[in-house]
Amino acid sequence: MMKRVDKELIWCGKVYDFNSHHVLLPNGKKTEIGVIHHPGSSAIIPVFEDGAVTLVYQHRTAVDKDIYELPSGSLLPGEDPLACAKRELQEECGLVGSQFEKIGELLIAPWYSDERIYLFIATGLVPCEQHLDEDEFLTPHRFTFDHALSMVEKGEIQDATTIIGLKMAYSIWKKKVSKTPQPNHGSP
């Protein structure tokens, strides 16, 4: 089993830090591993009554592309993942949800980062004023669940958190819809 001997802060950023971990390997040798320390994030799958979902479209500098992804954001110091999800839904999408259901947690890249992403489905959505951060430039877009999943299948959505979140949320939503009694509009 590997054992961390110590760590050294290499760079301190606005959202995350980069550390060098000195590790003792099972064979007795030592090595150095670069690790990004991230406070964690919440990602939200906003699902409307009609089954539509909202994704955000924004530029991601690391891949130099505009991409569709789930609304999400980093936890503030001491912030609860649910509070973060509610805050980010309003900031990025201009929506307030009346119900939130945590559907999972993801380790996004455990080979070099400790970031944990908390996934929530938000329902009972009501529009409100969007409050983007001063360095955020994005637009929310509403899609049917089927269309969003077809975008995944066509490679139009490549963000792993979004792909996993949509697929998890879709199966949960489908189960709930199938349990909802349908109105009877007369005899057959």
N, C-alpha and C positions, 0 to 999 in steps of 0.2 A: 504494500500500500504506500502511496506517495504521502509525504508529509511536508507541509509548508514550514520552512525554517524561519523566514522573515519576509517582509515586503518593503519596497521602497517606492515612494510616490515620485513618479517621473514627470507627470503633467496634471495640472488641476484645471478642469474646464468648467463651463457654465452649468452643464447638466451632469457630466460624468468625469471621472478621473482615470488616468492611465497609471497602473502600478507594475512594478517588476517584482514577481514572486520568486524567491529562491527556494527551490524544492529539493528534498532528499528523495531519491528514487528507491524502489524496492531492492535494487541491486547494490545500493550503497553509494552510488554516484550522485552528484549534485547537478542541477540544471537551473536555468532561468526561464521563466514563462511570463510573457506580457499578458496582463489582465485588465480589462475595462471594468471599473466599478461603477454601477449605475443604480440609482435609488429605486428603480422599478417604474412601471408604467401601467396605465389602464387603457384598454381598447374597448370600444362600444359598438355593438351591432344594433343600430336603431331600427326597430321593426314597426311599421305602421299597421293599422287594422286590416288594410287590404293586402298585406304581405309585402309591401314595398320596403326597401332598405335604403339608407343613406350612406353613401361613401363620399370621401373628400378627394379632390384632385389637387395635387400640389407638386412643386418641383422638389426633388431630393438631390442635393448636391453630390452626395457620395456616389450615386450612379449617373448623375448628370441627365436626369430624365424627369418628365412630369408623369406622375403615376396616380392611380386610384388606390385608396387604402381606407381602412376603417378609421373613423375619428379616434384619436388617441392622444395621450400626453404623459409626460413624466410626473411622478409623484413629487409634490412639494415636501420639504422637510417636515416630518411628523404627520403627513397627510394619510388618511385612510384610502385604500384603493377605490372604494365606492364613492367617496367624496370627490376623488380625482375624476372618476368616470362621469359623474354628474356635472362637474365643472367643465370638463372638456366637451361634453355634448352641447352645452350651451355656448361655449366659446367658439367652437368650430362649426357647428351646424345650425345654431340659432334654434335649438330645441330643448324643451324640458320634458323629462319622462316622469310618469307617475309610478311606474314599477320598474325595478331593476332586478335581474336575476344573474348571479355569478354562475358562469358555466364552465370555468376552468382557469388554469394558470399554465403559462408556457415559459420554459427556459429558452430564450430566443437563440442563443449561441453559446452554450456552456463551455465550449472549448477555449473561448477567449473572453467571455463576459459573464458577470453574475446577474445580468438583467432578467427580471421576472416580469412577465406581462399578465395582468389580470384581465380576463375576458368577461364582459357583461352584455346581456341582452337588455335593451331598454324598450319599453312599450308604454302605451298611454301617452303618446307624444303630442305636445302642444307647441306651436311656434312661439318664439320669443326673439329678443334682439341678439344678434351674433356679436361676440366680443373677442375678436382675434387679438393675439399678442402683437406687439408692434413689429416683430420680425416674422410674423406669419402671413403668408399670402396663399390662400386656398379657396376653393369653391366647393360647396356641398352639391351633390347630385343624387337624385332619387331614381332607383331602378327597381324593377320587380326582382324578387328573389331569383327567379329562373334566369332572368337576363344577367344578373350579377354572377351567377354560377356559370353561365355560358361564357362570360368574359374570362373566368378562371380557366375553363376548358380550352379556350382559344389562345391562352397565353397573354391576354390583355391585362390581366391582374397577375403580378408576379410576387408581390409582397407576401411572405410566408404567414405572418400574423393574420393578414386579411383572408387568405385562402383557408387557413384553419378555422378562423372565427366564423366565416360565412358557412362553411360546411357543418360545423358543430351547431350553429344557431339554426340552420335550415332544418336539420333533423328534429331539433327540439320544437321548433315552430310547427312543423308538419304534424307532430304528435298532438300538439295542443289544438290545432285546427281540426284534426280528425275527431277529437273528443267533444268539440263544440256542437251543440244541437243546432241543426239547420231548421229554419222556419218552414212550417207546413203551409204551402200555398194552395190548398184545396186537395181534393181526392185525385188519385191517379187516373 
